[in-house]
Amino acid sequence: MFRVLNRISEFEESDREQTRGLSLSQLRTNYLEEENATLQQRIESLTRQKQNLDRMVRECQAERHKEVSCAFFQHNT
């Protein structure tokens, strides 16, 4: 009888440890999912900023090219 009670106690303890392990794994998963979402938002924000900067550089280059072309034509006329 004592042996059966001891086995039941061991089984219950093992079950509690597995439950704790699962809970901890779920907490880690939730944390990592939140962190991933935050990082994804940051990546999207940085991508938009880079696209805007690239557009501004192209516009400045086009304006500079236009100014140089105008100056060249004015100088040659």
Secondary structure, 3 states (H helix, E strand, C coil): CHHHHHHHHHHHHHHHHHHHHHHHHHHHHHHHHHHHHHHHHHHHHHHHHHHHHHHHHHHHHHHHHHHHHHHHHHHHC
